[in-house]
Amino acid sequence: MSQMAQISKDTLIGDILKADPDSASFFMAIGMYCVACPASLGETLEQACMVHGVDADEITEKLNEQIASRDSAEHSEPEK
């Protein structure tokens, strides 16, 4: 994953997916199938959560935890 400042409710879905393509599976797992829709790329995380009846604060926290844990795992792997 490329380095990205922490995700906030104002972060665009497109920016999240660009910085962390693996987050698409996270969105799909919670029923946000619209990540494949071009229009969703310009929506903020908060807007997408409102449409899907999901708590934006909770999703923001989970996404940041997922990215942080993946980043720490990548940094702890020995260089090849």
C-alpha positions, 0 to 999 in steps of 0.5 A: 500500500502507498503511504496515506494520511489516516482515513477520515470521514471526508476521505473520498472512496476513490482515494481510499481505493487508490491508496489501498486497493485491498480495502475494496474487499473490506467494503464488499464484506460490509455490503458496500458493493458500490465501490465498483460504481464510478460514481462512488469514487467521488463520494466521501466515506461519510456519504457512502456510509449514510447511503448504506446505513453504516456508522461512518465513525466505526468504518473509519476506525476499522479501515485505519486499523486494517491499514495500520496492521497491514503496514506494520506487517509489511514493515516487519517482513525481512527484506529479500 
